[in-house]
Amino acid sequence: MNSTSFFPSGELRERLLVHRLDMAHPGDVSSLAALLEAGELAAGDVVAVIGKTEGNGGVNDFTRGYFTQSLMGLLARYTGQPAEALQRRVPCVLSGGTEGVLSPHYVIFARRREAAAGAAGALAVGTAFSDPVPAQDVGRWAQVRAAAAAVRMAMRQAGIEHPKDVRFVQLKCPCVTSARAQAAELAGRTVRTADPARSMAFARAAGAFGAAVALGELPDDPGLESAMLSDFNLRSDRASVSSGVEVDAVEAIVLGHSALWQGSLRMACAPMRDALDIAGVGNALQALDLAAAPQLDGAQATRVAAVFVKCEPDRRGRVRGARHTMLDDTDIDAQRHIRGAVGGLVAGVLGDTRLFVSGGAEHQGPDGGGLVAVIADAG
């Protein structure tokens, strides 16, 4: 497991920089290249990336790996470091699927050391990677503990002292492909499931449990392993977890407030009880002194730096008592339905389509709902 300490000393502090950038196609990193070329951002300061690509969001979604390859190649040219080394240091968490009005984009997180000025205390970021997670551990308590350890390490790296100060945890976890399942079987190991799609769900569940353990929302109890994908009362209200074939370890990005940082960025996270919970979006905004009536006005909208949403089709087949057909549609995957629906709702409130809206919210926020997290300038 690895992370890198960035802590300043004396009269220096860290400042978080957040850039939300458009992409013209899944391999397009030209907006970041322009910032680097202009000197507005130093490649060595980039510590994490979260983005939405226009793939299908499934096991065979090549757009995530395509973007990651492009990103690491660009950073390698500017830093002089091998792309493979950067990929083990800079987590790049991508969610495929920009259904409806959602726009492909990516959020760059950078930390810059500068002279202390003004009051201390601001939004901080920390990252960490677990050791590679073997196929037989995916969706089991070993992955839960790997995720929890990565979250704790990222908190320490960010200088976030208490779990209560954490606002948002983004994890990317590996899944079990058919090839990985066969390799495990040949080695005499048993995977929890050999179904790749089911494996992604278990991986997300274990990641959510790991974040919950690290944040004190759940105990470190291996007996809870059987509750994954069955007892949805067990959850984290501050975790967003993705899974994919392009990673082999748990990648953690933790955002929260720390007295060791400075700047005007703040963050809030609120649960969404269902796909229509516009009040949940309002709660996250209200915590940042933003008010949608019913949509953010231009001045308020410019304060928003990034938005992250997790959502899930209600597995009971109803939304506020009325039947929905997302789970029964054999033409369009249920996750694609819910991303489009919730993405439209949140975009309508914010007046912006550059939203990270990810499906697969098992144990992430209320069952049948999810969560919404907002980064904004406090002014």
C-alpha positions as CSV (number, residue, x, y, z in Angstrom):
1,M,0.0,0.0,0.0
2,N,1.4,3.4,-0.9
3,S,0.8,7.1,-0.6
4,T,3.0,10.1,-0.5
5,S,3.1,12.8,2.2
6,F,2.9,16.4,1.0
7,F,2.8,18.2,4.3
8,P,4.5,21.6,4.5
9,S,6.1,23.0,7.5
10,G,6.7,26.5,9.0
11,E,5.1,29.2,7.0
12,L,3.9,27.1,4.2
13,R,0.5,25.5,3.7
14,E,-1.2,23.4,1.1
15,R,-4.0,24.7,-1.2
16,L,-6.3,22.5,-3.2
17,L,-6.9,23.4,-6.9
18,V,-9.9,22.0,-8.7
19,H,-10.3,22.2,-12.5
20,R,-13.4,20.8,-14.2
21,L,-12.5,20.2,-17.9
22,D,-14.5,19.2,-20.9
23,M,-13.5,16.3,-23.2
24,A,-14.4,16.0,-26.9
25,H,-13.9,12.2,-26.9
26,P,-12.8,9.6,-24.4
27,G,-9.1,10.2,-25.2
28,D,-9.2,14.0,-25.2
29,V,-6.9,15.6,-22.6
30,S,-6.4,18.8,-24.6
31,S,-8.0,21.1,-22.0
32,L,-5.5,19.8,-19.4
33,A,-2.7,20.2,-21.9
34,A,-3.7,23.8,-22.5
35,L,-3.5,24.5,-18.7
36,L,-0.1,22.9,-18.5
37,E,1.3,24.7,-21.6
38,A,0.1,28.0,-20.2
39,G,1.7,27.4,-16.9
40,E,-1.6,27.7,-15.0
41,L,-1.1,24.2,-13.6
42,A,2.0,22.2,-12.9
43,A,1.8,18.6,-13.9
44,G,3.7,17.5,-10.8
45,D,0.9,19.1,-8.6
46,V,-1.8,16.8,-10.1
47,V,-2.7,14.2,-7.5
48,A,-6.1,12.8,-8.6
49,V,-8.6,12.7,-11.4
50,I,-12.4,11.9,-11.3
51,G,-14.2,11.9,-14.6
52,K,-17.2,10.8,-16.7
53,T,-16.6,9.1,-20.1
54,E,-19.2,8.3,-22.8
55,G,-18.8,4.5,-22.6
56,N,-21.4,2.0,-21.4
57,G,-20.2,1.8,-17.8
58,G,-20.0,-2.0,-18.0
59,V,-17.2,-4.5,-17.8
60,N,-16.2,-4.0,-21.4
61,D,-16.2,-0.2,-21.2
62,F,-12.9,0.6,-23.0
63,T,-13.3,4.4,-22.6
64,R,-12.0,4.4,-19.1
65,G,-8.7,2.8,-20.0
66,Y,-8.4,4.9,-23.1
67,F,-8.7,8.1,-21.1
68,T,-6.4,6.9,-18.4
69,Q,-3.8,6.0,-21.0
70,S,-4.1,9.5,-22.6
71,L,-3.9,11.2,-19.2
72,M,-0.9,9.4,-18.0
73,G,0.9,9.9,-21.3
74,L,0.3,13.6,-21.1
75,L,1.5,13.9,-17.4
76,A,4.5,11.7,-18.3
77,R,5.6,14.2,-21.0
78,Y,5.5,17.1,-18.6
79,T,6.9,15.4,-15.5
80,G,9.5,13.2,-17.1
81,Q,8.2,10.3,-15.1
82,P,7.1,7.0,-16.7
83,A,3.4,6.7,-17.3
84,E,3.3,3.4,-15.4
85,A,4.8,5.0,-12.3
86,L,2.3,7.9,-12.5
87,Q,-0.6,5.4,-12.8
88,R,0.5,3.9,-9.4
89,R,0.6,7.4,-7.8
90,V,-2.2,9.4,-9.4
91,P,-5.6,7.7,-9.0
92,C,-7.8,8.2,-12.1
93,V,-11.4,7.2,-11.2
94,L,-13.7,7.1,-14.2
95,S,-17.3,6.3,-14.5
96,G,-18.6,5.4,-18.0
97,G,-22.1,6.5,-19.2
98,T,-23.2,10.0,-20.0
99,E,-26.8,9.3,-20.7
100,G,-29.3,12.0,-21.2
101,V,-28.0,15.5,-20.6
102,L,-24.8,14.4,-18.9
103,S,-21.6,15.8,-20.4
104,P,-18.3,14.0,-20.7
105,H,-15.8,15.8,-18.5
106,Y,-13.1,15.3,-15.9
107,V,-12.1,17.0,-12.6
108,I,-8.4,17.6,-11.9
109,F,-7.3,17.8,-8.3
110,A,-4.0,19.4,-7.6
111,R,-2.2,20.5,-4.4
112,R,0.1,23.5,-4.4
113,R,2.4,24.5,-1.6
114,E,2.4,28.2,-0.9
115,A,3.1,30.8,1.8
116,A,0.6,30.9,4.6
117,A,-1.9,33.7,4.3
118,G,-5.2,34.4,6.0
119,A,-7.0,31.9,8.2
120,A,-6.1,28.3,8.1
121,G,-8.7,25.6,7.3
122,A,-10.0,24.5,3.9
123,L,-10.9,21.6,1.7
124,A,-8.1,19.0,1.5
125,V,-7.4,16.0,-0.6
126,G,-5.5,12.8,0.1
127,T,-4.9,9.7,-2.0
128,A,-3.8,6.1,-1.5
129,F,-3.5,2.8,-3.3
130,S,-3.9,-0.6,-1.6
131,D,-1.8,-3.6,-2.6
132,P,-3.2,-5.5,-5.5
133,V,-6.4,-7.3,-4.6
134,P,-6.4,-11.0,-5.7
135,A,-9.5,-12.1,-7.6
136,Q,-10.5,-14.4,-4.7
137,D,-10.6,-11.4,-2.3
138,V,-12.9,-9.2,-4.5
139,G,-16.2,-8.8,-2.7
140,R,-14.9,-10.4,0.5
141,W,-13.8,-8.9,3.9
142,A,-10.2,-8.9,2.7
143,Q,-11.2,-6.2,0.2
144,V,-13.2,-4.4,2.8
145,R,-10.1,-4.1,5.0
146,A,-7.9,-3.1,2.0
147,A,-10.4,-0.3,1.2
148,A,-10.6,0.8,4.8
149,A,-6.8,0.9,5.1
150,A,-6.5,2.9,1.9
151,V,-9.1,5.5,3.1
152,R,-7.3,5.9,6.5
153,M,-4.0,6.3,4.7
154,A,-5.5,9.0,2.4
155,M,-6.9,10.8,5.4
156,R,-3.5,10.9,7.0
157,Q,-1.9,12.1,3.8
158,A,-4.5,14.9,3.6
159,G,-4.1,15.9,7.2
160,I,-7.7,15.2,8.0
161,E,-7.6,14.4,11.7
162,H,-11.2,13.1,12.4
163,P,-13.5,10.9,10.3
164,K,-16.2,13.5,10.9
165,D,-14.2,16.0,8.9
166,V,-14.3,13.7,5.8
167,R,-16.9,15.0,3.3
168,F,-16.5,12.5,0.4
169,V,-14.7,9.3,-0.4
170,Q,-14.2,8.1,-3.9
171,L,-13.0,4.6,-4.5
172,K,-12.1,2.6,-7.5
173,C,-12.0,-1.2,-7.0
174,P,-11.0,-4.1,-9.3
175,C,-13.5,-6.7,-10.5
176,V,-13.3,-10.3,-11.5
177,T,-13.2,-10.9,-15.3
178,S,-13.7,-14.3,-16.8
179,A,-9.9,-14.5,-17.3
180,R,-9.2,-13.6,-13.7
181,A,-11.7,-16.1,-12.4
182,Q,-10.1,-18.9,-14.5
183,A,-6.6,-17.9,-13.3
184,A,-7.8,-18.0,-9.7
185,E,-9.4,-21.4,-10.2
186,L,-6.2,-22.8,-11.7
187,A,-4.3,-21.6,-8.6
188,G,-6.8,-23.5,-6.4
189,R,-8.7,-20.3,-5.3
190,T,-12.4,-19.7,-5.3
191,V,-13.8,-16.3,-6.4
192,R,-17.0,-15.0,-4.8
193,T,-18.6,-14.9,-8.3
194,A,-17.3,-15.5,-11.7
195,D,-20.0,-13.3,-13.3
196,P,-18.2,-10.1,-14.3
197,A,-21.2,-7.8,-13.8
198,R,-22.1,-9.4,-10.4
199,S,-18.4,-9.1,-9.5
200,M,-18.5,-5.4,-10.1
201,A,-21.5,-5.1,-7.7
202,F,-19.7,-7.1,-5.0
203,A,-16.6,-5.0,-5.5
204,R,-18.6,-1.8,-5.1
205,A,-20.3,-3.2,-2.0
206,A,-17.0,-4.2,-0.4
207,G,-15.6,-0.7,-1.2
208,A,-18.6,0.9,0.4
209,F,-18.2,-1.3,3.5
210,G,-14.5,-0.4,3.6
211,A,-15.2,3.3,3.6
212,A,-17.9,2.9,6.2
213,V,-15.4,1.0,8.5
214,A,-12.8,3.7,8.1
215,L,-15.3,6.5,8.8
216,G,-16.8,4.7,11.8
217,E,-20.1,4.0,10.1
218,L,-19.7,0.2,10.4
219,P,-17.6,-2.0,12.7
220,D,-14.7,-4.1,11.3
221,D,-16.7,-7.3,11.6
222,P,-16.0,-10.1,9.0
223,G,-19.4,-11.5,10.0
224,L,-21.0,-8.7,8.0
225,E,-19.6,-10.1,4.8
226,S,-22.8,-12.0,4.1
227,A,-24.7,-8.7,4.3
228,M,-23.2,-7.4,1.1
229,L,-25.9,-6.9,-1.5
230,S,-28.5,-8.2,0.9
231,D,-28.8,-5.8,3.9
232,F,-29.0,-2.4,2.4
233,N,-29.5,-0.7,5.8
234,L,-25.7,-1.1,6.1
235,R,-24.2,1.8,4.2
236,S,-21.9,4.8,4.0
237,D,-23.5,8.2,3.3
238,R,-20.2,9.7,2.2
239,A,-18.8,7.0,-0.2
240,S,-18.9,6.7,-3.9
241,V,-17.5,3.4,-5.3
242,S,-16.8,2.4,-8.9
243,S,-15.4,-0.8,-10.2
244,G,-13.6,-1.7,-13.4
245,V,-11.2,-4.0,-15.2
246,E,-8.6,-1.3,-15.6
247,V,-7.4,-1.5,-12.0
248,D,-6.0,-4.3,-9.8
249,A,-6.0,-2.5,-6.5
250,V,-8.2,-0.2,-4.4
251,E,-7.6,3.4,-5.4
252,A,-8.8,6.0,-2.8
253,I,-9.5,9.7,-3.0
254,V,-10.5,11.3,0.2
255,L,-11.8,14.9,0.4
256,G,-12.5,16.7,3.7
257,H,-11.7,19.8,5.7
258,S,-8.3,20.2,7.4
259,A,-6.8,23.0,9.5
260,L,-3.5,22.4,7.7
261,W,-4.8,23.7,4.4
262,Q,-5.8,27.1,3.1
263,G,-8.1,28.4,0.4
264,S,-11.8,29.1,-0.2
265,L,-12.9,25.7,-1.4
266,R,-15.5,23.8,0.8
267,M,-17.5,20.6,0.3
268,A,-20.8,19.1,1.4
269,C,-22.4,15.7,1.0
270,A,-26.0,14.7,1.5
271,P,-28.0,11.5,1.0
272,M,-30.7,11.2,-1.6
273,R,-33.5,9.0,-0.4
274,D,-34.7,8.2,-3.9
275,A,-34.4,9.2,-7.6
276,L,-36.7,12.2,-7.1
277,D,-35.1,13.6,-4.0
278,I,-34.5,17.1,-5.1
279,A,-34.5,18.2,-1.5
280,G,-31.3,16.1,-1.0
281,V,-29.6,18.1,-3.6
282,G,-30.8,21.3,-1.9
283,N,-29.4,20.1,1.4
284,A,-25.9,19.7,0.0
285,L,-26.1,23.1,-1.6
286,Q,-27.5,24.8,1.5
287,A,-24.6,23.5,3.5
288,L,-22.4,25.6,1.2
289,D,-24.7,28.7,1.4
290,L,-26.1,28.0,-2.1
291,A,-29.8,28.1,-2.7
292,A,-31.7,26.9,-5.8
293,A,-35.0,28.6,-6.4
294,P,-35.6,26.3,-8.2
295,Q,-32.3,26.5,-10.1
296,L,-29.0,28.2,-9.0
297,D,-28.7,31.6,-10.5
298,G,-25.6,32.6,-12.6
299,A,-23.6,34.0,-9.7
300,Q,-24.2,31.0,-7.5
301,A,-23.5,28.5,-10.3
302,T,-20.1,30.0,-10.9
303,R,-19.1,29.1,-7.3
304,V,-19.7,25.4,-8.0
305,A,-16.4,23.7,-8.8
306,A,-17.5,20.0,-9.1
307,V,-20.5,17.7,-8.4
308,F,-20.5,14.0,-7.7
309,V,-23.6,11.9,-7.5
310,K,-24.3,8.2,-6.8
311,C,-27.7,6.6,-7.7
312,E,-29.4,3.3,-7.9
313,P,-32.6,2.0,-9.4
314,D,-34.9,1.1,-6.6
315,R,-34.7,-2.8,-6.5
316,R,-38.3,-2.9,-5.1
317,G,-39.5,-1.7,-8.5
318,R,-41.2,1.4,-7.3
319,V,-40.5,5.1,-6.8
320,R,-42.7,6.7,-4.2
321,G,-45.3,4.0,-4.7
322,A,-45.4,4.1,-8.5
323,R,-44.0,1.2,-10.6
324,H,-40.9,1.8,-12.6
325,T,-39.6,-0.5,-15.4
326,M,-35.9,0.1,-15.2
327,L,-35.1,-3.4,-13.8
328,D,-37.2,-5.2,-16.4
329,D,-35.9,-3.4,-19.6
330,T,-33.9,-6.0,-21.6
331,D,-32.9,-3.3,-24.1
332,I,-31.3,-0.7,-21.9
333,D,-29.4,-1.5,-18.7
334,A,-31.0,-0.3,-15.5
335,Q,-27.9,1.7,-14.6
336,R,-28.1,3.6,-17.8
337,H,-31.7,4.5,-17.0
338,I,-31.0,5.8,-13.6
339,R,-27.9,7.8,-14.6
340,G,-30.0,9.6,-17.2
341,A,-32.9,10.2,-14.8
342,V,-31.0,11.4,-11.8
343,G,-28.5,13.3,-14.0
344,G,-31.4,15.3,-15.5
345,L,-32.8,16.1,-12.0
346,V,-29.5,17.3,-10.6
347,A,-28.5,19.1,-13.7
348,G,-31.8,21.0,-13.6
349,V,-31.1,22.2,-10.1
350,L,-27.6,23.3,-10.8
351,G,-28.0,24.5,-14.4
352,D,-25.0,22.6,-15.4
353,T,-24.6,19.2,-17.2
354,R,-20.9,18.6,-16.2
355,L,-21.9,16.2,-13.4
356,F,-20.2,13.0,-12.2
357,V,-23.3,10.8,-12.0
358,S,-22.5,7.1,-11.3
359,G,-24.8,4.2,-11.0
360,G,-24.2,1.1,-8.9
361,A,-24.8,2.7,-5.5
362,E,-25.0,-0.5,-3.5
363,H,-24.6,0.5,0.2
364,Q,-23.8,4.1,-0.9
365,G,-26.5,6.3,0.5
366,P,-30.1,5.1,1.2
367,D,-31.3,2.0,-0.7
368,G,-33.0,3.1,-3.9
369,G,-31.4,6.5,-3.7
370,G,-27.8,7.5,-3.3
371,L,-25.9,10.7,-2.4
372,V,-24.8,14.0,-3.9
373,A,-21.6,15.9,-3.0
374,V,-20.7,19.4,-4.1
375,I,-17.4,21.4,-4.1
376,A,-17.9,25.1,-4.1
377,D,-16.0,28.3,-3.5
378,A,-17.0,29.8,-0.2
379,G,-16.3,33.3,-1.6
